[in-house]
Amino acid sequence: MVAVIDELTEAGAAPYIEFKVHRSPDDPDLVLGSWRFAHGERVIDQNKPGTSITMEFRFAVDCADQHGIPFVWVNDPEELFPPWVRR
């Protein structure tokens, strides 16, 4: 089971996938999520352009679950993707 965390310190030394939340540079009203899971130089999976933030979040959590990564850290300093929207 993957735990979604809002503070990186909650992961301790455990592995995690960082889910970055940010505004679109082209449309400031559009909130995007980006993430990437790599093993060394090889990218295993990552966000796809044009996908909603909700779907990307699900993909990131699913990827973490499939690869045994215990945490997804939601890096959202502007609070654009609050916990109650992530469900």
PyMOL Python script that loads the backbone (N, CA, C, O; Angstrom):
from pymol import cmd

cmd.read_pdbstr("""\
ATOM      1  N   MET A   1       0.833  -1.175   0.000  1.00  0.00           N
ATOM      2  CA  MET A   1       0.000   0.000   0.000  1.00  0.00           C
ATOM      3  C   MET A   1       0.888   1.252   0.000  1.00  0.00           C
ATOM      4  O   MET A   1       1.893   1.312   0.707  1.00  0.00           O
ATOM      5  N   VAL A   2       0.510   2.218  -0.781  1.00  0.00           N
ATOM      6  CA  VAL A   2       1.263   3.463  -0.923  1.00  0.00           C
ATOM      7  C   VAL A   2       0.639   4.527  -0.028  1.00  0.00           C
ATOM      8  O   VAL A   2      -0.580   4.693  -0.005  1.00  0.00           O
ATOM      9  N   ALA A   3       1.481   5.242   0.705  1.00  0.00           N
ATOM     10  CA  ALA A   3       1.017   6.366   1.517  1.00  0.00           C
ATOM     11  C   ALA A   3       1.295   7.659   0.755  1.00  0.00           C
ATOM     12  O   ALA A   3       2.390   7.863   0.230  1.00  0.00           O
ATOM     13  N   VAL A   4       0.293   8.519   0.704  1.00  0.00           N
ATOM     14  CA  VAL A   4       0.445   9.836   0.084  1.00  0.00           C
ATOM     15  C   VAL A   4       0.804  10.798   1.197  1.00  0.00           C
ATOM     16  O   VAL A   4       0.096  10.898   2.199  1.00  0.00           O
ATOM     17  N   ILE A   5       1.925  11.518   1.015  1.00  0.00           N
ATOM     18  CA  ILE A   5       2.413  12.417   2.059  1.00  0.00           C
ATOM     19  C   ILE A   5       2.526  13.847   1.530  1.00  0.00           C
ATOM     20  O   ILE A   5       2.735  14.067   0.337  1.00  0.00           O
ATOM     21  N   ASP A   6       2.386  14.800   2.428  1.00  0.00           N
ATOM     22  CA  ASP A   6       2.476  16.210   2.066  1.00  0.00           C
ATOM     23  C   ASP A   6       3.803  16.827   2.489  1.00  0.00           C
ATOM     24  O   ASP A   6       4.156  17.912   2.029  1.00  0.00           O
ATOM     25  N   GLU A   7       4.536  16.148   3.357  1.00  0.00           N
ATOM     26  CA  GLU A   7       5.837  16.628   3.821  1.00  0.00           C
ATOM     27  C   GLU A   7       6.877  15.551   3.526  1.00  0.00           C
ATOM     28  O   GLU A   7       6.689  14.386   3.879  1.00  0.00           O
ATOM     29  N   LEU A   8       7.953  15.936   2.891  1.00  0.00           N
ATOM     30  CA  LEU A   8       8.997  14.982   2.522  1.00  0.00           C
ATOM     31  C   LEU A   8       9.587  14.285   3.743  1.00  0.00           C
ATOM     32  O   LEU A   8       9.991  13.125   3.657  1.00  0.00           O
ATOM     33  N   THR A   9       9.639  14.968   4.861  1.00  0.00           N
ATOM     34  CA  THR A   9      10.216  14.372   6.075  1.00  0.00           C
ATOM     35  C   THR A   9       9.453  13.121   6.522  1.00  0.00           C
ATOM     36  O   THR A   9      10.004  12.278   7.230  1.00  0.00           O
ATOM     37  N   GLU A  10       8.199  13.001   6.113  1.00  0.00           N
ATOM     38  CA  GLU A  10       7.395  11.829   6.483  1.00  0.00           C
ATOM     39  C   GLU A  10       7.941  10.543   5.859  1.00  0.00           C
ATOM     40  O   GLU A  10       7.693   9.454   6.376  1.00  0.00           O
ATOM     41  N   ALA A  11       8.673  10.657   4.766  1.00  0.00           N
ATOM     42  CA  ALA A  11       9.235   9.470   4.105  1.00  0.00           C
ATOM     43  C   ALA A  11      10.502   8.984   4.792  1.00  0.00           C
ATOM     44  O   ALA A  11      10.897   7.830   4.625  1.00  0.00           O
ATOM     45  N   GLY A  12      11.136   9.855   5.559  1.00  0.00           N
ATOM     46  CA  GLY A  12      12.406   9.461   6.173  1.00  0.00           C
ATOM     47  C   GLY A  12      13.403   9.120   5.083  1.00  0.00           C
ATOM     48  O   GLY A  12      13.589   9.889   4.140  1.00  0.00           O
ATOM     49  N   ALA A  13      14.045   7.970   5.211  1.00  0.00           N
ATOM     50  CA  ALA A  13      15.034   7.527   4.221  1.00  0.00           C
ATOM     51  C   ALA A  13      14.420   6.589   3.178  1.00  0.00           C
ATOM     52  O   ALA A  13      15.130   6.075   2.314  1.00  0.00           O
ATOM     53  N   ALA A  14      13.112   6.367   3.255  1.00  0.00           N
ATOM     54  CA  ALA A  14      12.437   5.440   2.338  1.00  0.00           C
ATOM     55  C   ALA A  14      12.326   6.055   0.937  1.00  0.00           C
ATOM     56  O   ALA A  14      12.325   7.277   0.791  1.00  0.00           O
ATOM     57  N   PRO A  15      12.234   5.206  -0.084  1.00  0.00           N
ATOM     58  CA  PRO A  15      12.048   5.726  -1.443  1.00  0.00           C
ATOM     59  C   PRO A  15      10.662   6.348  -1.624  1.00  0.00           C
ATOM     60  O   PRO A  15       9.712   6.000  -0.922  1.00  0.00           O
ATOM     61  N   TYR A  16      10.570   7.269  -2.575  1.00  0.00           N
ATOM     62  CA  TYR A  16       9.309   7.945  -2.849  1.00  0.00           C
ATOM     63  C   TYR A  16       9.291   8.425  -4.297  1.00  0.00           C
ATOM     64  O   TYR A  16      10.334   8.537  -4.942  1.00  0.00           O
ATOM     65  N   ILE A  17       8.094   8.705  -4.791  1.00  0.00           N
ATOM     66  CA  ILE A  17       7.907   9.387  -6.074  1.00  0.00           C
ATOM     67  C   ILE A  17       7.415  10.785  -5.736  1.00  0.00           C
ATOM     68  O   ILE A  17       6.467  10.953  -4.969  1.00  0.00           O
ATOM     69  N   GLU A  18       8.067  11.786  -6.315  1.00  0.00           N
ATOM     70  CA  GLU A  18       7.653  13.162  -6.101  1.00  0.00           C
ATOM     71  C   GLU A  18       6.617  13.545  -7.153  1.00  0.00           C
ATOM     72  O   GLU A  18       6.859  13.412  -8.352  1.00  0.00           O
ATOM     73  N   PHE A  19       5.470  14.018  -6.697  1.00  0.00           N
ATOM     74  CA  PHE A  19       4.411  14.500  -7.565  1.00  0.00           C
ATOM     75  C   PHE A  19       4.387  16.015  -7.431  1.00  0.00           C
ATOM     76  O   PHE A  19       3.902  16.539  -6.429  1.00  0.00           O
ATOM     77  N   LYS A  20       4.902  16.720  -8.424  1.00  0.00           N
ATOM     78  CA  LYS A  20       5.006  18.179  -8.377  1.00  0.00           C
ATOM     79  C   LYS A  20       3.739  18.814  -8.940  1.00  0.00           C
ATOM     80  O   LYS A  20       3.279  18.459 -10.025  1.00  0.00           O
ATOM     81  N   VAL A  21       3.193  19.744  -8.194  1.00  0.00           N
ATOM     82  CA  VAL A  21       1.989  20.455  -8.606  1.00  0.00           C
ATOM     83  C   VAL A  21       2.391  21.878  -8.986  1.00  0.00           C
ATOM     84  O   VAL A  21       3.110  22.549  -8.246  1.00  0.00           O
ATOM     85  N   HIS A  22       1.921  22.325 -10.143  1.00  0.00           N
ATOM     86  CA  HIS A  22       2.290  23.655 -10.615  1.00  0.00           C
ATOM     87  C   HIS A  22       1.249  24.175 -11.598  1.00  0.00           C
ATOM     88  O   HIS A  22       0.438  23.418 -12.130  1.00  0.00           O
ATOM     89  N   ARG A  23       1.291  25.469 -11.824  1.00  0.00           N
ATOM     90  CA  ARG A  23       0.400  26.089 -12.810  1.00  0.00           C
ATOM     91  C   ARG A  23       1.004  25.911 -14.205  1.00  0.00           C
ATOM     92  O   ARG A  23       2.223  25.871 -14.372  1.00  0.00           O
ATOM     93  N   SER A  24       0.136  25.808 -15.184  1.00  0.00           N
ATOM     94  CA  SER A  24       0.586  25.732 -16.573  1.00  0.00           C
ATOM     95  C   SER A  24       1.223  27.065 -16.960  1.00  0.00           C
ATOM     96  O   SER A  24       0.673  28.122 -16.649  1.00  0.00           O
ATOM     97  N   PRO A  25       2.375  27.030 -17.633  1.00  0.00           N
ATOM     98  CA  PRO A  25       2.976  28.290 -18.086  1.00  0.00           C
ATOM     99  C   PRO A  25       2.138  28.982 -19.168  1.00  0.00           C
ATOM    100  O   PRO A  25       2.246  30.194 -19.353  1.00  0.00           O
ATOM    101  N   ASP A  26       1.310  28.220 -19.877  1.00  0.00           N
ATOM    102  CA  ASP A  26       0.478  28.771 -20.947  1.00  0.00           C
ATOM    103  C   ASP A  26      -0.885  29.266 -20.466  1.00  0.00           C
ATOM    104  O   ASP A  26      -1.473  30.168 -21.062  1.00  0.00           O
ATOM    105  N   ASP A  27      -1.380  28.667 -19.382  1.00  0.00           N
ATOM    106  CA  ASP A  27      -2.697  29.012 -18.850  1.00  0.00           C
ATOM    107  C   ASP A  27      -2.621  28.973 -17.330  1.00  0.00           C
ATOM    108  O   ASP A  27      -2.707  27.892 -16.747  1.00  0.00           O
ATOM    109  N   PRO A  28      -2.463  30.111 -16.675  1.00  0.00           N
ATOM    110  CA  PRO A  28      -2.300  30.139 -15.224  1.00  0.00           C
ATOM    111  C   PRO A  28      -3.479  29.561 -14.437  1.00  0.00           C
ATOM    112  O   PRO A  28      -3.338  29.253 -13.253  1.00  0.00           O
ATOM    113  N   ASP A  29      -4.639  29.413 -15.082  1.00  0.00           N
ATOM    114  CA  ASP A  29      -5.790  28.819 -14.403  1.00  0.00           C
ATOM    115  C   ASP A  29      -5.763  27.291 -14.430  1.00  0.00           C
ATOM    116  O   ASP A  29      -6.559  26.641 -13.753  1.00  0.00           O
ATOM    117  N   LEU A  30      -4.855  26.725 -15.206  1.00  0.00           N
ATOM    118  CA  LEU A  30      -4.747  25.273 -15.335  1.00  0.00           C
ATOM    119  C   LEU A  30      -3.664  24.745 -14.398  1.00  0.00           C
ATOM    120  O   LEU A  30      -2.515  25.183 -14.450  1.00  0.00           O
ATOM    121  N   VAL A  31      -4.046  23.802 -13.542  1.00  0.00           N
ATOM    122  CA  VAL A  31      -3.115  23.194 -12.599  1.00  0.00           C
ATOM    123  C   VAL A  31      -2.657  21.858 -13.172  1.00  0.00           C
ATOM    124  O   VAL A  31      -3.471  21.046 -13.612  1.00  0.00           O
ATOM    125  N   LEU A  32      -1.345  21.640 -13.160  1.00  0.00           N
ATOM    126  CA  LEU A  32      -0.754  20.432 -13.722  1.00  0.00           C
ATOM    127  C   LEU A  32      -0.003  19.653 -12.652  1.00  0.00           C
ATOM    128  O   LEU A  32       0.422  20.201 -11.635  1.00  0.00           O
ATOM    129  N   GLY A  33       0.143  18.381 -12.910  1.00  0.00           N
ATOM    130  CA  GLY A  33       0.949  17.533 -12.034  1.00  0.00           C
ATOM    131  C   GLY A  33       2.001  16.827 -12.869  1.00  0.00           C
ATOM    132  O   GLY A  33       1.701  16.279 -13.930  1.00  0.00           O
ATOM    133  N   SER A  34       3.230  16.842 -12.386  1.00  0.00           N
ATOM    134  CA  SER A  34       4.300  16.136 -13.100  1.00  0.00           C
ATOM    135  C   SER A  34       5.023  15.218 -12.130  1.00  0.00           C
ATOM    136  O   SER A  34       5.166  15.531 -10.948  1.00  0.00           O
ATOM    137  N   TRP A  35       5.473  14.091 -12.640  1.00  0.00           N
ATOM    138  CA  TRP A  35       6.180  13.118 -11.835  1.00  0.00           C
ATOM    139  C   TRP A  35       7.037  12.264 -12.759  1.00  0.00           C
ATOM    140  O   TRP A  35       6.853  12.263 -13.976  1.00  0.00           O
ATOM    141  N   ARG A  36       7.966  11.545 -12.167  1.00  0.00           N
ATOM    142  CA  ARG A  36       8.865  10.700 -12.952  1.00  0.00           C
ATOM    143  C   ARG A  36       9.449   9.639 -12.031  1.00  0.00           C
ATOM    144  O   ARG A  36       9.881   9.937 -10.918  1.00  0.00           O
ATOM    145  N   PHE A  37       9.458   8.405 -12.504  1.00  0.00           N
ATOM    146  CA  PHE A  37      10.087   7.312 -11.770  1.00  0.00           C
ATOM    147  C   PHE A  37      11.190   6.749 -12.648  1.00  0.00           C
ATOM    148  O   PHE A  37      10.936   6.240 -13.740  1.00  0.00           O
ATOM    149  N   ALA A  38      12.409   6.847 -12.160  1.00  0.00           N
ATOM    150  CA  ALA A  38      13.561   6.383 -12.928  1.00  0.00           C
ATOM    151  C   ALA A  38      14.374   5.409 -12.088  1.00  0.00           C
ATOM    152  O   ALA A  38      14.349   5.432 -10.858  1.00  0.00           O
ATOM    153  N   HIS A  39      15.091   4.556 -12.801  1.00  0.00           N
ATOM    154  CA  HIS A  39      16.040   3.643 -12.168  1.00  0.00           C
ATOM    155  C   HIS A  39      17.383   3.933 -12.813  1.00  0.00           C
ATOM    156  O   HIS A  39      17.651   3.510 -13.938  1.00  0.00           O
ATOM    157  N   GLY A  40      18.214   4.654 -12.094  1.00  0.00           N
ATOM    158  CA  GLY A  40      19.466   5.105 -12.698  1.00  0.00           C
ATOM    159  C   GLY A  40      19.160   6.090 -13.815  1.00  0.00           C
ATOM    160  O   GLY A  40      18.441   7.066 -13.602  1.00  0.00           O
ATOM    161  N   GLU A  41      19.688   5.850 -14.973  1.00  0.00           N
ATOM    162  CA  GLU A  41      19.465   6.710 -16.137  1.00  0.00           C
ATOM    163  C   GLU A  41      18.184   6.346 -16.896  1.00  0.00           C
ATOM    164  O   GLU A  41      17.724   7.110 -17.745  1.00  0.00           O
ATOM    165  N   ARG A  42      17.619   5.197 -16.592  1.00  0.00           N
ATOM    166  CA  ARG A  42      16.465   4.687 -17.329  1.00  0.00           C
ATOM    167  C   ARG A  42      15.146   5.151 -16.700  1.00  0.00           C
ATOM    168  O   ARG A  42      14.903   4.915 -15.517  1.00  0.00           O
ATOM    169  N   VAL A  43      14.298   5.812 -17.497  1.00  0.00           N
ATOM    170  CA  VAL A  43      12.981   6.239 -17.018  1.00  0.00           C
ATOM    171  C   VAL A  43      12.027   5.053 -17.128  1.00  0.00           C
ATOM    172  O   VAL A  43      11.839   4.484 -18.204  1.00  0.00           O
ATOM    173  N   ILE A  44      11.434   4.699 -16.006  1.00  0.00           N
ATOM    174  CA  ILE A  44      10.473   3.589 -15.962  1.00  0.00           C
ATOM    175  C   ILE A  44       9.088   4.092 -16.384  1.00  0.00           C
ATOM    176  O   ILE A  44       8.417   3.467 -17.205  1.00  0.00           O
ATOM    177  N   ASP A  45       8.677   5.209 -15.823  1.00  0.00           N
ATOM    178  CA  ASP A  45       7.378   5.801 -16.160  1.00  0.00           C
ATOM    179  C   ASP A  45       7.410   7.272 -15.760  1.00  0.00           C
ATOM    180  O   ASP A  45       8.213   7.677 -14.920  1.00  0.00           O
ATOM    181  N   GLN A  46       6.531   8.068 -16.366  1.00  0.00           N
ATOM    182  CA  GLN A  46       6.444   9.491 -16.049  1.00  0.00           C
ATOM    183  C   GLN A  46       5.131  10.058 -16.559  1.00  0.00           C
ATOM    184  O   GLN A  46       4.371   9.381 -17.253  1.00  0.00           O
ATOM    185  N   ASN A  47       4.873  11.327 -16.199  1.00  0.00           N
ATOM    186  CA  ASN A  47       3.626  11.962 -16.629  1.00  0.00           C
ATOM    187  C   ASN A  47       3.585  12.104 -18.153  1.00  0.00           C
ATOM    188  O   ASN A  47       4.612  12.133 -18.831  1.00  0.00           O
ATOM    189  N   LYS A  48       2.367  12.190 -18.651  1.00  0.00           N
ATOM    190  CA  LYS A  48       2.131  12.358 -20.088  1.00  0.00           C
ATOM    191  C   LYS A  48       1.502  13.730 -20.331  1.00  0.00           C
ATOM    192  O   LYS A  48       0.579  14.112 -19.612  1.00  0.00           O
ATOM    193  N   PRO A  49       1.975  14.468 -21.313  1.00  0.00           N
ATOM    194  CA  PRO A  49       1.381  15.782 -21.608  1.00  0.00           C
ATOM    195  C   PRO A  49      -0.115  15.653 -21.954  1.00  0.00           C
ATOM    196  O   PRO A  49      -0.541  14.706 -22.615  1.00  0.00           O
ATOM    197  N   GLY A  50      -0.883  16.627 -21.490  1.00  0.00           N
ATOM    198  CA  GLY A  50      -2.305  16.667 -21.824  1.00  0.00           C
ATOM    199  C   GLY A  50      -3.200  15.845 -20.926  1.00  0.00           C
ATOM    200  O   GLY A  50      -4.409  15.792 -21.153  1.00  0.00           O
ATOM    201  N   THR A  51      -2.639  15.196 -19.903  1.00  0.00           N
ATOM    202  CA  THR A  51      -3.435  14.384 -18.994  1.00  0.00           C
ATOM    203  C   THR A  51      -3.813  15.222 -17.775  1.00  0.00           C
ATOM    204  O   THR A  51      -3.000  16.008 -17.288  1.00  0.00           O
ATOM    205  N   SER A  52      -5.016  15.066 -17.289  1.00  0.00           N
ATOM    206  CA  SER A  52      -5.481  15.853 -16.143  1.00  0.00           C
ATOM    207  C   SER A  52      -4.637  15.544 -14.901  1.00  0.00           C
ATOM    208  O   SER A  52      -4.036  14.476 -14.789  1.00  0.00           O
ATOM    209  N   ILE A  53      -4.607  16.493 -13.985  1.00  0.00           N
ATOM    210  CA  ILE A  53      -3.833  16.311 -12.763  1.00  0.00           C
ATOM    211  C   ILE A  53      -4.369  15.125 -11.949  1.00  0.00           C
ATOM    212  O   ILE A  53      -3.595  14.397 -11.329  1.00  0.00           O
ATOM    213  N   THR A  54      -5.675  14.936 -11.954  1.00  0.00           N
ATOM    214  CA  THR A  54      -6.266  13.825 -11.212  1.00  0.00           C
ATOM    215  C   THR A  54      -5.808  12.484 -11.773  1.00  0.00           C
ATOM    216  O   THR A  54      -5.475  11.574 -11.014  1.00  0.00           O
ATOM    217  N   MET A  55      -5.790  12.360 -13.087  1.00  0.00           N
ATOM    218  CA  MET A  55      -5.333  11.115 -13.713  1.00  0.00           C
ATOM    219  C   MET A  55      -3.837  10.909 -13.471  1.00  0.00           C
ATOM    220  O   MET A  55      -3.408   9.795 -13.172  1.00  0.00           O
ATOM    221  N   GLU A  56      -3.048  11.963 -13.597  1.00  0.00           N
ATOM    222  CA  GLU A  56      -1.604  11.838 -13.357  1.00  0.00           C
ATOM    223  C   GLU A  56      -1.321  11.398 -11.927  1.00  0.00           C
ATOM    224  O   GLU A  56      -0.427  10.589 -11.682  1.00  0.00           O
ATOM    225  N   PHE A  57      -2.083  11.931 -10.995  1.00  0.00           N
ATOM    226  CA  PHE A  57      -1.912  11.537  -9.600  1.00  0.00           C
ATOM    227  C   PHE A  57      -2.191  10.048  -9.436  1.00  0.00           C
ATOM    228  O   PHE A  57      -1.438   9.336  -8.771  1.00  0.00           O
ATOM    229  N   ARG A  58      -3.273   9.587 -10.045  1.00  0.00           N
ATOM    230  CA  ARG A  58      -3.604   8.152  -9.983  1.00  0.00           C
ATOM    231  C   ARG A  58      -2.493   7.308 -10.606  1.00  0.00           C
ATOM    232  O   ARG A  58      -2.119   6.266 -10.067  1.00  0.00           O
ATOM    233  N   PHE A  59      -1.969   7.765 -11.743  1.00  0.00           N
ATOM    234  CA  PHE A  59      -0.883   7.033 -12.404  1.00  0.00           C
ATOM    235  C   PHE A  59       0.357   6.969 -11.516  1.00  0.00           C
ATOM    236  O   PHE A  59       1.003   5.924 -11.434  1.00  0.00           O
ATOM    237  N   ALA A  60       0.696   8.075 -10.851  1.00  0.00           N
ATOM    238  CA  ALA A  60       1.875   8.104  -9.983  1.00  0.00           C
ATOM    239  C   ALA A  60       1.711   7.146  -8.801  1.00  0.00           C
ATOM    240  O   ALA A  60       2.638   6.413  -8.457  1.00  0.00           O
ATOM    241  N   VAL A  61       0.540   7.157  -8.190  1.00  0.00           N
ATOM    242  CA  VAL A  61       0.285   6.253  -7.063  1.00  0.00           C
ATOM    243  C   VAL A  61       0.301   4.807  -7.541  1.00  0.00           C
ATOM    244  O   VAL A  61       0.858   3.938  -6.870  1.00  0.00           O
ATOM    245  N   ASP A  62      -0.297   4.545  -8.677  1.00  0.00           N
ATOM    246  CA  ASP A  62      -0.311   3.197  -9.240  1.00  0.00           C
ATOM    247  C   ASP A  62       1.112   2.719  -9.550  1.00  0.00           C
ATOM    248  O   ASP A  62       1.456   1.571  -9.268  1.00  0.00           O
ATOM    249  N   CYS A  63       1.931   3.591 -10.125  1.00  0.00           N
ATOM    250  CA  CYS A  63       3.311   3.256 -10.436  1.00  0.00           C
ATOM    251  C   CYS A  63       4.079   2.914  -9.156  1.00  0.00           C
ATOM    252  O   CYS A  63       4.820   1.931  -9.113  1.00  0.00           O
ATOM    253  N   ALA A  64       3.896   3.728  -8.121  1.00  0.00           N
ATOM    254  CA  ALA A  64       4.562   3.466  -6.847  1.00  0.00           C
ATOM    255  C   ALA A  64       4.141   2.102  -6.304  1.00  0.00           C
ATOM    256  O   ALA A  64       4.980   1.336  -5.831  1.00  0.00           O
ATOM    257  N   ASP A  65       2.862   1.801  -6.368  1.00  0.00           N
ATOM    258  CA  ASP A  65       2.352   0.522  -5.880  1.00  0.00           C
ATOM    259  C   ASP A  65       2.951  -0.645  -6.664  1.00  0.00           C
ATOM    260  O   ASP A  65       3.371  -1.638  -6.069  1.00  0.00           O
ATOM    261  N   GLN A  66       2.991  -0.537  -7.966  1.00  0.00           N
ATOM    262  CA  GLN A  66       3.517  -1.609  -8.815  1.00  0.00           C
ATOM    263  C   GLN A  66       5.003  -1.880  -8.573  1.00  0.00           C
ATOM    264  O   GLN A  66       5.470  -3.006  -8.749  1.00  0.00           O
ATOM    265  N   HIS A  67       5.738  -0.849  -8.170  1.00  0.00           N
ATOM    266  CA  HIS A  67       7.183  -0.993  -8.005  1.00  0.00           C
ATOM    267  C   HIS A  67       7.621  -1.042  -6.544  1.00  0.00           C
ATOM    268  O   HIS A  67       8.813  -0.963  -6.246  1.00  0.00           O
ATOM    269  N   GLY A  68       6.665  -1.170  -5.644  1.00  0.00           N
ATOM    270  CA  GLY A  68       6.988  -1.319  -4.232  1.00  0.00           C
ATOM    271  C   GLY A  68       7.552  -0.070  -3.572  1.00  0.00           C
ATOM    272  O   GLY A  68       8.302  -0.165  -2.600  1.00  0.00           O
ATOM    273  N   ILE A  69       7.200   1.088  -4.089  1.00  0.00           N
ATOM    274  CA  ILE A  69       7.656   2.346  -3.511  1.00  0.00           C
ATOM    275  C   ILE A  69       6.603   2.777  -2.480  1.00  0.00           C
ATOM    276  O   ILE A  69       5.433   2.934  -2.828  1.00  0.00           O
ATOM    277  N   PRO A  70       7.002   2.966  -1.229  1.00  0.00           N
ATOM    278  CA  PRO A  70       5.996   3.174  -0.182  1.00  0.00           C
ATOM    279  C   PRO A  70       5.333   4.547  -0.130  1.00  0.00           C
ATOM    280  O   PRO A  70       4.279   4.693   0.489  1.00  0.00           O
ATOM    281  N   PHE A  71       5.937   5.570  -0.775  1.00  0.00           N
ATOM    282  CA  PHE A  71       5.393   6.921  -0.638  1.00  0.00           C
ATOM    283  C   PHE A  71       5.284   7.658  -1.963  1.00  0.00           C
ATOM    284  O   PHE A  71       6.108   7.489  -2.862  1.00  0.00           O
ATOM    285  N   VAL A  72       4.246   8.477  -2.060  1.00  0.00           N
ATOM    286  CA  VAL A  72       4.150   9.499  -3.105  1.00  0.00           C
ATOM    287  C   VAL A  72       4.076  10.823  -2.352  1.00  0.00           C
ATOM    288  O   VAL A  72       3.143  11.081  -1.592  1.00  0.00           O
ATOM    289  N   TRP A  73       5.087  11.652  -2.588  1.00  0.00           N
ATOM    290  CA  TRP A  73       5.141  12.966  -1.947  1.00  0.00           C
ATOM    291  C   TRP A  73       4.499  13.980  -2.880  1.00  0.00           C
ATOM    292  O   TRP A  73       4.954  14.160  -4.010  1.00  0.00           O
ATOM    293  N   VAL A  74       3.443  14.643  -2.417  1.00  0.00           N
ATOM    294  CA  VAL A  74       2.777  15.694  -3.181  1.00  0.00           C
ATOM    295  C   VAL A  74       3.471  17.017  -2.835  1.00  0.00           C
ATOM    296  O   VAL A  74       3.249  17.592  -1.770  1.00  0.00           O
ATOM    297  N   ASN A  75       4.306  17.477  -3.752  1.00  0.00           N
ATOM    298  CA  ASN A  75       5.050  18.723  -3.585  1.00  0.00           C
ATOM    299  C   ASN A  75       4.176  19.848  -4.145  1.00  0.00           C
ATOM    300  O   ASN A  75       4.181  20.119  -5.346  1.00  0.00           O
ATOM    301  N   ASP A  76       3.434  20.487  -3.258  1.00  0.00           N
ATOM    302  CA  ASP A  76       2.405  21.457  -3.654  1.00  0.00           C
ATOM    303  C   ASP A  76       2.471  22.698  -2.764  1.00  0.00           C
ATOM    304  O   ASP A  76       1.561  22.928  -1.968  1.00  0.00           O
ATOM    305  N   PRO A  77       3.534  23.502  -2.884  1.00  0.00           N
ATOM    306  CA  PRO A  77       3.695  24.641  -1.984  1.00  0.00           C
ATOM    307  C   PRO A  77       2.585  25.688  -2.091  1.00  0.00           C
ATOM    308  O   PRO A  77       2.341  26.418  -1.130  1.00  0.00           O
ATOM    309  N   GLU A  78       1.908  25.779  -3.238  1.00  0.00           N
ATOM    310  CA  GLU A  78       0.823  26.757  -3.397  1.00  0.00           C
ATOM    311  C   GLU A  78      -0.548  26.183  -3.020  1.00  0.00           C
ATOM    312  O   GLU A  78      -1.558  26.883  -3.090  1.00  0.00           O
ATOM    313  N   GLU A  79      -0.577  24.918  -2.623  1.00  0.00           N
ATOM    314  CA  GLU A  79      -1.813  24.226  -2.250  1.00  0.00           C
ATOM    315  C   GLU A  79      -2.857  24.283  -3.356  1.00  0.00           C
ATOM    316  O   GLU A  79      -4.019  24.611  -3.117  1.00  0.00           O
ATOM    317  N   LEU A  80      -2.423  23.958  -4.568  1.00  0.00           N
ATOM    318  CA  LEU A  80      -3.297  23.974  -5.741  1.00  0.00           C
ATOM    319  C   LEU A  80      -4.062  22.657  -5.916  1.00  0.00           C
ATOM    320  O   LEU A  80      -5.059  22.606  -6.636  1.00  0.00           O
ATOM    321  N   PHE A  81      -3.593  21.598  -5.257  1.00  0.00           N
ATOM    322  CA  PHE A  81      -4.194  20.263  -5.378  1.00  0.00           C
ATOM    323  C   PHE A  81      -4.372  19.698  -3.961  1.00  0.00           C
ATOM    324  O   PHE A  81      -3.638  18.798  -3.554  1.00  0.00           O
ATOM    325  N   PRO A  82      -5.354  20.231  -3.209  1.00  0.00           N
ATOM    326  CA  PRO A  82      -5.520  19.844  -1.805  1.00  0.00           C
ATOM    327  C   PRO A  82      -5.949  18.379  -1.635  1.00  0.00           C
ATOM    328  O   PRO A  82      -6.471  17.765  -2.566  1.00  0.00           O
ATOM    329  N   PRO A  83      -5.723  17.833  -0.441  1.00  0.00           N
ATOM    330  CA  PRO A  83      -6.029  16.410  -0.202  1.00  0.00           C
ATOM    331  C   PRO A  83      -7.449  16.006  -0.557  1.00  0.00           C
ATOM    332  O   PRO A  83      -7.646  14.913  -1.087  1.00  0.00           O
ATOM    333  N   TRP A  84      -8.443  16.838  -0.290  1.00  0.00           N
ATOM    334  CA  TRP A  84      -9.838  16.450  -0.554  1.00  0.00           C
ATOM    335  C   TRP A  84     -10.148  16.366  -2.052  1.00  0.00           C
ATOM    336  O   TRP A  84     -11.163  15.785  -2.436  1.00  0.00           O
ATOM    337  N   VAL A  85      -9.292  16.937  -2.901  1.00  0.00           N
ATOM    338  CA  VAL A  85      -9.497  16.842  -4.348  1.00  0.00           C
ATOM    339  C   VAL A  85      -8.809  15.592  -4.904  1.00  0.00           C
ATOM    340  O   VAL A  85      -9.171  15.114  -5.980  1.00  0.00           O
ATOM    341  N   ARG A  86      -7.848  15.075  -4.201  1.00  0.00           N
ATOM    342  CA  ARG A  86      -7.044  13.929  -4.671  1.00  0.00           C
ATOM    343  C   ARG A  86      -7.795  12.598  -4.642  1.00  0.00           C
ATOM    344  O   ARG A  86      -7.326  11.631  -5.242  1.00  0.00           O
ATOM    345  N   ARG A  87      -8.910  12.517  -3.988  1.00  0.00           N
ATOM    346  CA  ARG A  87      -9.606  11.228  -3.827  1.00  0.00           C
ATOM    347  C   ARG A  87     -10.275  10.762  -5.063  1.00  0.00           C
ATOM    348  O   ARG A  87     -10.894   9.698  -5.067  1.00  0.00           O
TER     349      ARG A  87
END
""", "prot")
cmd.dss("prot")
cmd.show_as("cartoon", "prot")
cmd.util.cbc("prot")
cmd.orient("prot")
